[in-house]
Amino acid sequence: MLAGAALRKTGEGWEFASEAALENFIWENLQQLLSFTPLKRQYAAKGEFCDILALNESKQLVILELKNAEDRYVIQQLTRYYDNLLDERLFCEQIDYHQPVKLIAAAPSFHRHNLIDCKYNLLKIDLLQIQVLKDNQQFQLCLQDISTNQTWSIPISYQELNFSSTKHSISETPQLLLDWLGACSAEEQQAILKLREKILSFDERIKEQIESRNTIRYGKGKSKPVAEFCYQRASHKPVVFFWLPTPNSRQKEVIGRLRLWLESEIVTHLGHVPEGFGRMKLQSEWDAIPREKRPRNLYWSLSHKSFMPVPISQGYNDVSNSLESLADLALTKWLTRI
């Protein structure tokens, strides 16, 4: 299955939301796109970081430098990486160093200085133009060699958003969240955007705060959160967290940060994850991991130390499994803490 991607609309068309999003997509689809075997990404060679190192079918080392915008100095970068990596001679068992290293720069456009640098450089450097194309609702990444016009393309799993808030008092959806939602289905997009609208319209004291490139938090200041959206690179989607009574609360109610596992607007499982994404995975996710890499004793419990989240019926007997019901509970509990 092809990986999803975070895209954004520009005045002229579409592009990847960031250079990191571009790198993630190409790395995860490198074999299908260019028939290269991925070796390393962000490899540090003498203090400089190469975007992608790969191997082609004839065992040549491939150095691929990616840009999400025009860059005057990409040729100089590749030249330095070439020199650094020839000194190190890494992956000797896989790479045939009797063959020349294949150097590739990929970018949406190339500055005329790039062309001059290539013309007089002793090394052969391939320049691939990046395009994100849209045909009806289907997106595609296209790479074109500007010298030979050879092209490579691959579908991008992206769903353009179509949602307008019914609440005039709600602020415009942050571009960061829109970027995250691109790899989600239309149903998932609607569920997240409706949830955001519900939270922000509940109480004017609830504010939307972008904590980092991976976290958007909702609440009153840092000490009174009610919900959080966190972008998970592995799934290319946002994960929802609510501050709710922890499932292992007995006599005294304890509010904690709970991760929700969703199928559209239905909550199937939840788990107490104090920070980050935690180590919990569904049984199906553990089954997809080689047995030797799994924890010895997989179990679910009502503790944040569990390896698996609990079914929603085990967490809350008196709450339905809809996302709206869990949001109502989280907002009600938040109000008692203000």
N, C-alpha and C positions, 0 to 999 in steps of 0.2 A: 504494500500500500504506500502511495506517495505521501511524503510529509506535507503538512500544511505550511502556510507562510503568512507573515504579517505584511500586508500591503497598505499603501495609502494612495489616494487619488491626488493628482497634480493638475495644474492648468492644462497640461499637454497630454495627459494620459494617466498611467499608473507606474509606480515604482515600489521597491521594497521599503518598508517603514524605517529601516536602519541598515547600516553595513553589517551589523551582527546578524540581522534577520536574513540578509542575502547570503552571508557565509554559512549560516545554519542550513539553509535550504540546499545550497550547492553541495555542501559536505554530505548531507544525508541522501542526496540523489546523484552523487558523483559517478557511480558505476553506470547507472541508466542514462545519464545525460552525456557523458564524455567517454565512457568505457574505461575510466581510470579506477584503480584500486586505491582507496584512501589509506594513507599511512599515519600522518599526524596533522593536527591543526594547531595554529598559534604556537608553532615550534620555535623555541628560543635558540638562536644561533649567534653566539658572541654578543648577546644583549639585544638582538633585533628579532622581532617576531614575524615569522613567515605565516601567512594566512593558511595555506593548505599545501601539504606535501603529499604526493601520490606516485603511483607506479602505473606506467602504461603497459600494453600487451607485450611489448618487446623488452620489458624490464628497464626502461629508461626512468630516471628520476624526473618527476614533474614538479615544478615550483609554480604555484598559482597564486597570484596576488589579485585581490578583489577590491573594487572601489564602487561605492554607491553614488558617486558624483565624479565629475571630471577632475583629474589630478595631474599637475604638471610633472611631478617627480616620481611617478610610478616606475619608469624605466631605470632610474638610478637605484631605486629600492631593489628591484629584481637583480640588478648587477651586483649589489652588495650581498644579497642573499646567496647568489651563485658562488661568490668567492668564499663566503663563510662556510657554506655546506660542503664545498669541495675539500676544504681543510679538515672538516670533521669526518667525512666519509661514513655517514651513518647508514644503517640497514644494509651492510655489505653483502649479507647472504641473499638479499632479495633484489638488490640493484646491480645492474651491469654498468660499472663506472667506465668501461671502455667506450661506451656510447655517450654522445653529448647530452647534457642536461637539457630538458625541455622547459622553456620559460614561457609563461603565459600571463598576460595582463588582461583582466576583464573589467569593463567599465561601461556606463551608459553612453559616454562619448569620450573622445580623445582630443587633447589640446594639440595644437600644431607643433608645440615643442616636443611632445611625445613622438611625433612622426619624424622630426629632425633627429632626435636622440636615437631612434631605431635605425635610421638611415646610415648613421656613422658609427654605430656600435658594432664591435666585432662579434658580439653574440647575436644569435637569431632569437628574436622575441616575437611571439604571436600576440596580436591584439584582437581581442574578441569583444564586440559590442553587445552590451546587455539590453534587451528589450523585454518589457512585460506587456503582453498583448491580451486584449479582451475581445472575444467573439461571442456575442449574446451574453450569457452568464458564465462562460467558460474562460478561465485565465490560463496563460501559457508563458513560460520563460523561454526566450529565444536567444541564442548566442550566435553571432555571425562574425567570421573571420574577415576583417576589413580588407585583407589583401587578396584572398582567394574566393571570398563570398560563400564559403562553405558554412552551412548552418546546422545547429543542433537545437532541439527543442524538447520540452517536457511539460506536461500539464501541472498547474499549480492548484492545490486544493484551497480555494478561497471563495467565500460567500459574501458578495457585496451586501452591505447593510441597507435595510429599507425600514426605517423606524422613525416616527416623529412623535415627540412627547405631547401628551394631551394636557400637561400641566405647564402653564405659561410661566409659573414662578420657578421652574426647575432650570438650572443653568445648563448650558450647552454641554453635551457629552464630551469629555476630554478626548483629544485625538489619540492619546495613549491607549485608552480603553477600546476605541474603535479599531486601532491597529491589532490589539489582542484578539478581537472577536472575528477577525477575517477567516480564521481556520475553523470556526464553529459552523454548525448547521444553522439554517434560518430559525429553527425552533429554539436552539440554544441561544442564539443572539437575542431573540425576543424575550426569553426568560431572564437573561442577565439585565437587559435594558429596562424591562418592567420592574425588576427588583430594585435597580438603582433609583428609578422614579418613585417607587413606594417608600424607600428609605428616606430620600431627601424631602419628600412631601409630608412626612410624618410629623416633624418638629423642626422649626426654623433654626434651632440650636445645633442640629446635626449638619456638619460640614463635610465636604469632600476634600480630602487631602492627598495629593500625590506624594507618597513617602520616598519612592525611588522609581527607577525604570521598570521595576517588577511588582510594585505594591501601590494600591490605592486604598485608603482607609476612610471609613465613615464613622463619625461620632462627634463628641464635644471635647476637643483637645485630645492630647495623647493618652490621658488617664481614663477617659470615658468612651471607649470605642464600642460600636455596635456590630460592625461588619467590616469585611476586608476582601478585596479581590487581589489575588496574587497570580502573576503570569508564570506558568510552568513550562519551561523550555521543552521538557520531554514530550508533552502532549500538545504543545503550541496553543494552549488554551488557558483562560483564566480559571482559577480554582476559588470557590466561595468559602469564606469562613464567617461564622456568627459567634458572638459572645452569648453563650447560653449556659443554663445549669449543666454542670458536667454529669454524665450518665452515672458516675459512681458516687454522686452526692447521696448521703443517707439522711441523717437527722438534720444537719445544717446544709443549706443550699450554698453551693460554691459555683460562681460564674467563671467559666473558662472559655478559651478559644477553641471552637469546634470546627473541624473541616467537614464539608458536605460532599458526598458523592452523588452526582446528579445524572438522571436520564431525562433530558429536556427540563420540565418543571417538576419532576418527581424526585424526591430525596430517597435514595435506596439505602445508604449507609452513612454513618457519621463517626467521627473519632476525635478524641481530645488531643490536640496538637498545640502545645504551648507556644511554639515558634517554628518558623520555616514550614516545610511541607511534611515533616515527620517521616517516619520509616514505614508507616502503614501502607499496605497494598491489599487490593481485593484478592480473593483466592485465585481468580482467573489470571491476575497479573503475576502472582507468585508462580503459578503453573507454567508461565511463559519463560521463566528464568531457569537456567540450568540448575539441577538439584544441588550441585556442589557449591553454588553461590548463594543458596538460600540459608536463612537461619536454621539452626538444628531443630528447634521446636516452634513451628508456626502455631500461633494461637490468637484468638480474639478474646478480649476481656473488657471490662469497663474502665481500665486504666490507660493512661497515656503511654505506658510502656508496651502496650499490645502491638503485635505485628500486623493485625488486621482490624479494620473498623467494624463496629457492631451494626447489625441491621437496624433500621429506624425503629422497628417494633420493640427491640431490646432497649433502645435508648429512652424513648418516650411513649408510654402506653396511651396517653390521653391526647396526643397530637397527631393529626393526619400526616401523611407522607408528602404533602405538597410543599413546594418551596415557599408559597405564600403563607402557609400556616406556621412554618418555622420562622419566617421573617416577622410575622405578627408576635410570636413568642419572644423573639430576640428584642424587638422594639419595646414590648411591654416590660421586659426585665431591665432594659436600658433606662426606661423612664423611672423605675423605682430606685435607680442608682444615682440619679441626678439631684 
